Amino acid sequence: MNFISRDGAQGISVSSSGTVTVATQYGSRTIAKADVISASVMKEGRTSIKSNRGSQLGRAVVGGALLGPLGAVAGAATGSKTQTEEITSITLRVLTRGSSPYEDIVFYSGSAKPESELTHEVRAANNALSRILSAIG
């Protein structure tokens, strides 16, 4: 089974016998099933949290009216918040025995995007991971 990054610069192939071949811009490397220690998908990114100021103000007024100054502070703290997670990179890392301890295959690297916009890359990285883990398992 073959998996290729969106830009076509990197790829990984897992044979039915469990041999893993990694191709990058620096060349290719074939790793025997016995030399694969583990594999994992790494997602890097950032989380943004936005507060609704109108909601905070309204809750502060109600809290203050009911419980005084302490209620106003508590009411403002309970305002609605929206959390957004954005991904800047998706990498499949294969840990190996030998002179090179790992191989990284980058499925996405770029500007921050919501995971919902990167379903192709997330699915490809997870499928490659699943195939490697079942081959070495």
Number of C-alpha atoms within 10 A of each C-alpha: 12 15 19 20 19 15 11 11 14 20 22 25 19 21 15 10 10 20 19 25 16 22 19 17 9 8 8 13 13 13 19 15 18 11 14 22 14 16 20 18 18 13 17 12 15 13 10 9 9 10 14 11 13 12 16 20 16 15 22 24 17 15 20 18 12 13 13 13 14 12 18 21 17 16 22 21 15 14 17 14 13 9 10 13 14 20 21 16 20 21 22 22 18 21 17 19 14 10 6 8 11 15 19 20 22 23 26 20 15 9 10 14 16 15 17 11 11 16 11 14 21 21 12 18 27 15 15 24 20 13 20 25 16 10 17 18 9
